[in-house]
Amino acid sequence: MNVIRAAAIGMCFGVRDALRAAGQVDQPADVTIHGELVHNPQVLVQLQQRGFRMLDEEDRSQLPETTGVLITAHGISHCERRRLVEAGKQLIDTTCPLVRRVHEAAQRLQQDGFHVLLIGRPGHVEVQGIIEDLEHHDVIASAEDVQAWTHSRLGVICQSTTPPRHAAELLVTIEARNPHAEVRFVNTICHPTLERQYALEALCLSVDAVVVVGGPRSNNTRQLLDLARDAGTPAWQVQAAADLRAEWFTGCDSVGLTAGTSALDETVDAVEQALRSLTP
């Protein structure tokens, strides 16, 4: 079966930098990862095998027992950072600089008197880190979340992995329902996300189906899957080559391959090899 890779695929520089920083830790047993370093089960297993401790991403309220605390690529709020430092923790910060850019944009909008609207997935660790520093905010996941706010100034930003088309549609809805307000949009979608999504849109034009490699908790991986399906292309998400099913590709001559930004290169290579050997 013919397999075509997306022009932009897989691990981004932010994830590579985070993994490199973790790999340079001499005594992993003395360090707690403040959540999941990246949303990739294979990587998390490797980190645990090295001896890192890990806090549950859904409940990071407890203070880590270790002195060292590794901040994940998804970042944390200034409030949380201050809490850890005041408790005597030594931070190893692997926050992606493009996520840090979203934090900075939110703070600037708040300082300029805007009510901040964050387009993103409620409860996601990146979203939580951004909104914890805001006095007032709303998280917008869909058009149903858009209100006619009483605020005269609305500042709109995006979770870094938001599909640009989704952001544009919600921005139009926000403006339509708030004609009285000044709406300032700061595009905080990260470049690697844009590259992978645009590459997938182009790929869908020339293949019969798509396979997306990535973990189940990875937001950008989920967005790639939704993007392919919205384009009318049959698509499946897998964590590893063993997840592939030959019956998915009945009648397919060509299959597109893409991967989320936390997918390991070797995993993508293994999935590609397995796809090429399949007989639908």
TIMI-561179 format. One record per residue (C-alpha): residue in one letter; x, y, z. Coordinates in nm, 3 decimals, m for minus. Example, Ala and Ser with C-alpha at 12.3 -4.5 7.8 and 13.67 -1.06 7.14 Angstrom:
residues 2
{aa:a east:1.230 north:m0.450 up:0.780}
{aa:s east:1.367 north:m0.106 up:0.714}
END
This chain:
residues 280
{aa:m east:0.000 north:0.000 up:0.000}
{aa:n east:0.127 north:0.344 up:m0.091}
{aa:v east:0.200 north:0.558 up:0.216}
{aa:i east:0.248 north:0.934 up:0.185}
{aa:r east:0.385 north:1.136 up:0.476}
{aa:a east:0.260 north:1.485 up:0.545}
{aa:a east:0.510 north:1.756 up:0.456}
{aa:a east:0.520 north:1.860 up:0.824}
{aa:i east:0.484 north:1.579 up:1.073}
{aa:g east:0.559 north:1.474 up:1.428}
{aa:m east:0.764 north:1.610 up:1.712}
{aa:c east:0.808 north:1.986 up:1.746}
{aa:f east:1.108 north:2.174 up:1.884}
{aa:g east:0.930 north:2.246 up:2.214}
{aa:v east:0.885 north:1.876 up:2.286}
{aa:r east:1.239 north:1.793 up:2.176}
{aa:d east:1.377 north:2.062 up:2.406}
{aa:a east:1.168 north:1.930 up:2.699}
{aa:l east:1.290 north:1.575 up:2.644}
{aa:r east:1.649 north:1.696 up:2.612}
{aa:a east:1.620 north:1.882 up:2.942}
{aa:a east:1.479 north:1.574 up:3.115}
{aa:g east:1.759 north:1.365 up:2.967}
{aa:q east:2.019 north:1.594 up:3.125}
{aa:v east:1.889 north:1.536 up:3.479}
{aa:d east:2.156 north:1.339 up:3.665}
{aa:q east:1.940 north:1.219 up:3.955}
{aa:p east:1.586 north:1.158 up:3.823}
{aa:a east:1.473 north:1.010 up:4.156}
{aa:d east:1.521 north:1.353 up:4.312}
{aa:v east:1.289 north:1.522 up:4.062}
{aa:t east:0.910 north:1.524 up:4.028}
{aa:i east:0.756 north:1.600 up:3.691}
{aa:h east:0.472 north:1.844 up:3.754}
{aa:g east:0.214 north:1.657 up:3.545}
{aa:e east:0.291 north:1.485 up:3.214}
{aa:l east:0.606 north:1.613 up:3.044}
{aa:v east:0.436 north:1.551 up:2.710}
{aa:h east:0.110 north:1.375 up:2.624}
{aa:n east:0.277 north:1.058 up:2.501}
{aa:p east:0.231 north:0.733 up:2.703}
{aa:q east:0.553 north:0.582 up:2.564}
{aa:v east:0.758 north:0.880 up:2.680}
{aa:l east:0.595 north:0.875 up:3.023}
{aa:v east:0.686 north:0.508 up:3.070}
{aa:q east:1.047 north:0.582 up:2.973}
{aa:l east:1.064 north:0.867 up:3.225}
{aa:q east:0.922 north:0.650 up:3.504}
{aa:q east:1.172 north:0.377 up:3.422}
{aa:r east:1.451 north:0.632 up:3.463}
{aa:g east:1.325 north:0.705 up:3.813}
{aa:f east:1.134 north:1.033 up:3.776}
{aa:r east:0.838 north:1.085 up:4.004}
{aa:m east:0.524 north:1.222 up:3.842}
{aa:l east:0.223 north:1.412 up:3.972}
{aa:d east:m0.123 north:1.342 up:3.837}
{aa:e east:m0.199 north:1.613 up:3.584}
{aa:e east:m0.556 north:1.650 up:3.709}
{aa:d east:m0.446 north:1.718 up:4.067}
{aa:r east:m0.125 north:1.912 up:4.105}
{aa:s east:m0.240 north:2.087 up:4.423}
{aa:q east:m0.019 north:1.873 up:4.644}
{aa:l east:0.341 north:1.982 up:4.681}
{aa:p east:0.596 north:1.741 up:4.534}
{aa:e east:0.805 north:1.557 up:4.794}
{aa:t east:1.126 north:1.607 up:4.600}
{aa:t east:1.324 north:1.929 up:4.599}
{aa:g east:1.351 north:1.927 up:4.222}
{aa:v east:1.037 north:1.995 up:4.017}
{aa:l east:1.033 north:1.973 up:3.639}
{aa:i east:0.778 north:2.205 up:3.476}
{aa:t east:0.629 north:2.044 up:3.167}
{aa:a east:0.622 north:2.177 up:2.813}
{aa:h east:0.260 north:2.284 up:2.870}
{aa:g east:0.370 north:2.540 up:3.131}
{aa:i east:0.216 north:2.657 up:3.459}
{aa:s east:0.073 north:2.982 up:3.591}
{aa:h east:0.283 north:3.245 up:3.766}
{aa:c east:0.075 north:3.172 up:4.077}
{aa:e east:0.173 north:2.806 up:4.072}
{aa:r east:0.534 north:2.888 up:3.996}
{aa:r east:0.543 north:3.123 up:4.298}
{aa:r east:0.385 north:2.857 up:4.522}
{aa:l east:0.653 north:2.605 up:4.429}
{aa:v east:0.942 north:2.848 up:4.471}
{aa:e east:0.814 north:2.969 up:4.809}
{aa:a east:0.800 north:2.605 up:4.920}
{aa:g east:1.173 north:2.576 up:4.847}
{aa:k east:1.146 north:2.381 up:4.524}
{aa:q east:1.413 north:2.407 up:4.256}
{aa:l east:1.247 north:2.436 up:3.917}
{aa:i east:1.361 north:2.282 up:3.591}
{aa:d east:1.151 north:2.474 up:3.344}
{aa:t east:1.077 north:2.310 up:3.007}
{aa:t east:0.782 north:2.533 up:2.919}
{aa:c east:0.757 north:2.569 up:2.543}
{aa:p east:0.840 north:2.930 up:2.448}
{aa:l east:0.532 north:2.937 up:2.224}
{aa:v east:0.314 north:2.846 up:2.521}
{aa:r east:0.487 north:3.117 up:2.724}
{aa:r east:0.388 north:3.356 up:2.447}
{aa:v east:0.018 north:3.277 up:2.510}
{aa:h east:0.064 north:3.356 up:2.882}
{aa:e east:0.225 north:3.688 up:2.797}
{aa:a east:m0.051 north:3.782 up:2.553}
{aa:a east:m0.319 north:3.706 up:2.813}
{aa:q east:m0.141 north:3.921 up:3.071}
{aa:r east:m0.100 north:4.214 up:2.831}
{aa:l east:m0.467 north:4.206 up:2.739}
{aa:q east:m0.567 north:4.199 up:3.105}
{aa:q east:m0.336 north:4.491 up:3.183}
{aa:d east:m0.487 north:4.687 up:2.894}
{aa:g east:m0.834 north:4.645 up:3.042}
{aa:f east:m0.968 north:4.367 up:2.821}
{aa:h east:m1.185 north:4.080 up:2.941}
{aa:v east:m0.986 north:3.778 up:2.818}
{aa:l east:m1.152 north:3.510 up:2.606}
{aa:l east:m0.937 north:3.201 up:2.558}
{aa:i east:m1.030 north:2.977 up:2.266}
{aa:g east:m0.931 north:2.630 up:2.378}
{aa:r east:m1.025 north:2.305 up:2.548}
{aa:p east:m1.157 north:2.353 up:2.904}
{aa:g east:m0.957 north:2.160 up:3.161}
{aa:h east:m0.652 north:2.114 up:2.939}
{aa:v east:m0.332 north:2.170 up:3.136}
{aa:e east:m0.212 north:2.450 up:2.905}
{aa:v east:m0.546 north:2.629 up:2.937}
{aa:q east:m0.543 north:2.593 up:3.316}
{aa:g east:m0.198 north:2.745 up:3.340}
{aa:i east:m0.306 north:3.049 up:3.141}
{aa:i east:m0.634 north:3.126 up:3.316}
{aa:e east:m0.502 north:3.079 up:3.672}
{aa:d east:m0.328 north:3.417 up:3.640}
{aa:l east:m0.636 north:3.601 up:3.514}
{aa:e east:m0.881 north:3.788 up:3.735}
{aa:h east:m1.164 north:3.750 up:3.483}
{aa:h east:m1.185 north:3.523 up:3.181}
{aa:d east:m1.398 north:3.285 up:2.977}
{aa:v east:m1.283 north:2.971 up:2.797}
{aa:i east:m1.446 north:2.927 up:2.457}
{aa:a east:m1.457 north:2.575 up:2.316}
{aa:s east:m1.744 north:2.620 up:2.069}
{aa:a east:m1.994 north:2.874 up:1.941}
{aa:e east:m2.232 north:2.770 up:2.221}
{aa:d east:m1.989 north:2.923 up:2.472}
{aa:v east:m2.000 north:3.267 up:2.310}
{aa:q east:m2.213 north:3.517 up:2.502}
{aa:a east:m2.321 north:3.877 up:2.465}
{aa:w east:m2.083 north:4.003 up:2.732}
{aa:t east:m2.134 north:4.334 up:2.911}
{aa:h east:m1.762 north:4.414 up:2.882}
{aa:s east:m1.673 north:4.697 up:2.648}
{aa:r east:m1.334 north:4.546 up:2.560}
{aa:l east:m1.284 north:4.178 up:2.472}
{aa:g east:m0.937 north:4.031 up:2.420}
{aa:v east:m0.926 north:3.699 up:2.230}
{aa:i east:m0.635 north:3.454 up:2.238}
{aa:c east:m0.601 north:3.085 up:2.152}
{aa:q east:m0.465 north:2.771 up:2.308}
{aa:s east:m0.147 north:2.713 up:2.109}
{aa:t east:m0.283 north:2.401 up:1.930}
{aa:t east:m0.615 north:2.553 up:1.817}
{aa:p east:m0.705 north:2.488 up:1.450}
{aa:p east:m0.688 north:2.827 up:1.273}
{aa:r east:m1.021 north:2.774 up:1.096}
{aa:h east:m1.192 north:2.703 up:1.428}
{aa:a east:m1.041 north:3.017 up:1.580}
{aa:a east:m1.151 north:3.229 up:1.285}
{aa:e east:m1.509 north:3.100 up:1.305}
{aa:l east:m1.531 north:3.169 up:1.677}
{aa:l east:m1.384 north:3.516 up:1.635}
{aa:v east:m1.658 north:3.600 up:1.384}
{aa:t east:m1.920 north:3.473 up:1.630}
{aa:i east:m1.772 north:3.674 up:1.917}
{aa:e east:m1.776 north:3.993 up:1.710}
{aa:a east:m2.131 north:3.931 up:1.585}
{aa:r east:m2.271 north:3.879 up:1.935}
{aa:n east:m2.081 north:4.174 up:2.081}
{aa:p east:m2.118 north:4.461 up:1.831}
{aa:h east:m2.088 north:4.712 up:2.115}
{aa:a east:m1.744 north:4.589 up:2.221}
{aa:e east:m1.391 north:4.655 up:2.103}
{aa:v east:m1.256 north:4.311 up:2.013}
{aa:r east:m0.879 north:4.262 up:2.000}
{aa:f east:m0.754 north:3.932 up:1.862}
{aa:v east:m0.399 north:3.812 up:1.932}
{aa:n east:m0.310 north:3.508 up:1.722}
{aa:t east:m0.129 north:3.276 up:1.964}
{aa:i east:m0.158 north:2.956 up:1.761}
{aa:c east:0.192 north:2.808 up:1.744}
{aa:h east:0.376 north:2.774 up:1.414}
{aa:p east:0.439 north:2.396 up:1.438}
{aa:t east:0.064 north:2.344 up:1.485}
{aa:l east:m0.011 north:2.556 up:1.180}
{aa:e east:0.248 north:2.372 up:0.970}
{aa:r east:0.110 north:2.029 up:1.059}
{aa:q east:m0.252 north:2.127 up:1.007}
{aa:y east:m0.192 north:2.295 up:0.671}
{aa:a east:0.021 north:1.998 up:0.560}
{aa:l east:m0.258 north:1.760 up:0.654}
{aa:e east:m0.517 north:1.962 up:0.462}
{aa:a east:m0.299 north:1.933 up:0.152}
{aa:l east:m0.239 north:1.562 up:0.216}
{aa:c east:m0.611 north:1.485 up:0.236}
{aa:l east:m0.649 north:1.594 up:m0.127}
{aa:s east:m0.432 north:1.308 up:m0.253}
{aa:v east:m0.501 north:1.007 up:m0.028}
{aa:d east:m0.790 north:0.770 up:0.044}
{aa:a east:m0.744 north:0.762 up:0.422}
{aa:v east:m0.525 north:0.908 up:0.695}
{aa:v east:m0.349 north:0.766 up:1.000}
{aa:v east:m0.263 north:1.006 up:1.282}
{aa:v east:0.003 north:0.895 up:1.530}
{aa:g east:m0.019 north:1.028 up:1.885}
{aa:g east:m0.134 north:0.978 up:2.242}
{aa:p east:m0.501 north:0.988 up:2.346}
{aa:r east:m0.447 north:1.294 up:2.569}
{aa:s east:m0.265 north:1.497 up:2.306}
{aa:n east:m0.482 north:1.792 up:2.204}
{aa:n east:m0.292 north:1.867 up:1.883}
{aa:t east:m0.317 north:1.501 up:1.779}
{aa:r east:m0.693 north:1.507 up:1.835}
{aa:q east:m0.714 north:1.826 up:1.628}
{aa:l east:m0.536 north:1.656 up:1.337}
{aa:l east:m0.779 north:1.364 up:1.351}
{aa:d east:m1.080 north:1.597 up:1.353}
{aa:l east:m0.932 north:1.803 up:1.070}
{aa:a east:m0.895 north:1.498 up:0.844}
{aa:r east:m1.247 north:1.378 up:0.918}
{aa:d east:m1.392 north:1.725 up:0.865}
{aa:a east:m1.230 north:1.718 up:0.521}
{aa:g east:m1.425 north:1.399 up:0.448}
{aa:t east:m1.121 north:1.170 up:0.467}
{aa:p east:m1.151 north:0.848 up:0.672}
{aa:a east:m0.900 north:0.881 up:0.954}
{aa:w east:m0.780 north:0.680 up:1.254}
{aa:q east:m0.558 north:0.765 up:1.549}
{aa:v east:m0.301 north:0.513 up:1.674}
{aa:q east:m0.038 north:0.516 up:1.947}
{aa:a east:0.176 north:0.245 up:1.788}
{aa:a east:0.198 north:0.017 up:1.485}
{aa:a east:0.020 north:m0.260 up:1.677}
{aa:d east:m0.299 north:m0.049 up:1.679}
{aa:l east:m0.338 north:m0.063 up:1.301}
{aa:r east:m0.620 north:m0.272 up:1.152}
{aa:a east:m0.608 north:m0.393 up:0.791}
{aa:e east:m0.986 north:m0.366 up:0.751}
{aa:w east:m0.966 north:0.011 up:0.793}
{aa:f east:m0.804 north:0.040 up:0.452}
{aa:t east:m1.028 north:m0.178 up:0.237}
{aa:g east:m1.040 north:m0.021 up:m0.108}
{aa:c east:m0.756 north:0.221 up:m0.031}
{aa:d east:m0.468 north:0.264 up:m0.274}
{aa:s east:m0.291 north:0.538 up:m0.079}
{aa:v east:m0.283 north:0.630 up:0.289}
{aa:g east:m0.162 north:0.956 up:0.438}
{aa:l east:0.048 north:0.958 up:0.753}
{aa:t east:0.079 north:1.240 up:1.003}
{aa:a east:0.161 north:1.265 up:1.373}
{aa:g east:0.111 north:1.492 up:1.672}
{aa:t east:0.390 north:1.708 up:1.806}
{aa:s east:0.474 north:1.467 up:2.089}
{aa:a east:0.500 north:1.154 up:1.873}
{aa:l east:0.843 north:0.988 up:1.876}
{aa:d east:1.025 north:0.963 up:1.544}
{aa:e east:1.077 north:0.589 up:1.588}
{aa:t east:0.706 north:0.537 up:1.649}
{aa:v east:0.614 north:0.722 up:1.330}
{aa:d east:0.871 north:0.518 up:1.135}
{aa:a east:0.733 north:0.192 up:1.276}
{aa:v east:0.375 north:0.287 up:1.185}
{aa:e east:0.483 north:0.374 up:0.831}
{aa:q east:0.663 north:0.042 up:0.790}
{aa:a east:0.360 north:m0.148 up:0.921}
{aa:l east:0.125 north:0.041 up:0.688}
{aa:r east:0.340 north:m0.046 up:0.386}
{aa:s east:0.322 north:m0.417 up:0.475}
{aa:l east:m0.056 north:m0.424 up:0.524}
{aa:t east:m0.280 north:m0.602 up:0.276}
{aa:p east:m0.629 north:m0.451 up:0.305}
END
